[in-house]
Amino acid sequence: MTKKGSFNRPVKVDALPRDGLEQTVEATPAERAAVAEQHGLVDVVKLTATFLMKRAGKGVRVTGAVHAELTQTCVVTLEPFPVTLDEPIDVRFARPTEEPSGRRSEAETLAKDAEDPPDPIVDGKIDLGALAVEFLALALDPYPRKPGAEFTPPPEEAPPASPFVVLSEIAKKG
């Protein structure tokens, strides 16, 4: 997730219309700089995401895509190079409840039979900016390689002569 305040676009879940809500978010230059610093990128030129938020049972389903134009450093040449990412988003959210009776929360109930449990709705909101950055981070190549860059290992050198060989040579002469 992003640092607090680096790219936040909270949306109140209770305010969702029946037919859903389409939302597009775009990071400001300061937000892009914070995201670049946080993820070790040279630059984030563009960061936008489109979302469709719809009620799904007692929770919310968020679908869409994140688009990013950024600059990474090649692990082979150490040169910066441009990268474009387009990553689909499909996440379920559920409201956690704090019940002292020991009953399961809505999120826990939905997660019981699900492979991927829903993310929690925090303070009645879903942060679309943080969600966009999360999917951007998941799409980043941890070992980015500039197109055409190939690693060539250094030539093997003969192992250095053992200092004991020199001593044995001296002992033979003496």
JOHU-V775738 format. One record per pair of residues at least 12 apart in sequence whose C-alpha atoms are under 7 Angstrom apart, sorted by the first residue. I is the first residue (numbers start at 1). GAP is how many residues later the second one is. Records with the same first field share a line. If there is no record, write none. Layout:
I=GAP  GAP
This chain:
1=129  132  133
2=128  131
6=25  28  29
7=20  24  122  123
8=119  120  121  122
9=118  119  120
10=115  116  117  118
11=114  115  116
12=112  113  114
13=111  112  113
19=35
20=32  33  34  35
21=31  32  33
22=29  30  31
23=27  28  29
24=25  26  27
25=23  24  25  104
26=21  22  23
27=20  21
32=12  15
41=30  31
42=29  30  31
43=27  28
44=25  26  27
45=24  25
46=22  23  24
47=20  21  22
48=18  19  20
49=16  17  18  83
50=14  15  16
51=12  13  14
52=12
58=36
59=34  35  36
60=32  33  34
61=30  31  32
62=28  29  30
63=26  27  28
64=24  25  26
65=21  22  23  24
66=20  21  22  66  70
67=18  19  20
68=16  17  18
69=14  15  16
70=12  13  14
71=12
72=72
73=71
74=70  71  72
75=68  69  70
76=69  73  74  75
77=72
81=65
87=48  52
92=26  27
93=25  26  27  28
94=12  13  24  25  26  27
95=12  25  26
96=24  25
107=13
